[in-house]
Amino acid sequence: MAVPARRVSHARRDKRRSSVWKMDAPALQRCPQCGELKRAHRVCDSCGYYNGRQIISVED
């Protein structure tokens, strides 16, 4: 069986276990057309607008 050659230090162990590398929730912004929350640089799901132009037609 494999056995670790050296003991892992507290700092190295804690660095590995830290949540620094974990993903954050995406930042949301208000759509200037309808006011719904949407992700940045993406077409709004509720109205279909992006950068002041209608990209997709959304049925109500």
C-alpha positions in Angstrom: 0.0 0.0 0.0 1.1 3.5 -0.7 2.0 5.7 2.2 2.6 9.4 2.0 6.3 10.2 2.2 5.8 13.4 4.3 3.1 14.8 6.4 1.1 17.6 4.7 1.4 20.9 6.6 -1.6 22.7 8.0 -1.2 25.6 5.6 -1.0 23.3 2.5 -3.9 21.3 3.6 -6.1 24.3 4.4 -5.1 26.0 1.1 -6.4 22.9 -0.7 -9.6 22.9 1.3 -10.3 26.6 1.0 -13.2 27.8 -1.1 -11.1 30.2 -3.1 -11.2 28.1 -6.3 -15.0 27.5 -6.1 -17.3 29.3 -8.6 -19.3 32.3 -7.5 -22.9 32.9 -8.5 -23.1 34.8 -11.8 -23.6 38.5 -11.5 -27.0 39.7 -12.5 -28.0 43.1 -14.0 -31.3 44.7 -14.8 -32.4 44.7 -18.4 -32.8 48.3 -19.7 -35.9 47.3 -21.7 -38.0 45.3 -19.3 -36.2 45.6 -15.9 -35.9 41.9 -15.4 -32.7 40.4 -13.9 -30.4 38.9 -16.6 -26.7 37.9 -16.9 -24.4 40.4 -18.4 -23.7 40.2 -22.2 -26.6 37.9 -22.9 -30.0 38.2 -24.6 -32.7 38.9 -22.0 -34.9 35.8 -21.6 -38.1 37.8 -20.9 -38.0 40.4 -23.7 -35.4 39.1 -26.2 -33.5 42.4 -26.3 -29.7 42.8 -26.4 -27.8 46.0 -26.7 -30.9 48.0 -27.5 -32.0 45.7 -30.3 -34.5 42.9 -30.4 -32.6 39.7 -31.2 -35.2 37.0 -30.6 -39.0 37.3 -30.6 -40.4 36.2 -27.2 -44.1 35.1 -27.1 -46.0 36.2 -24.0 
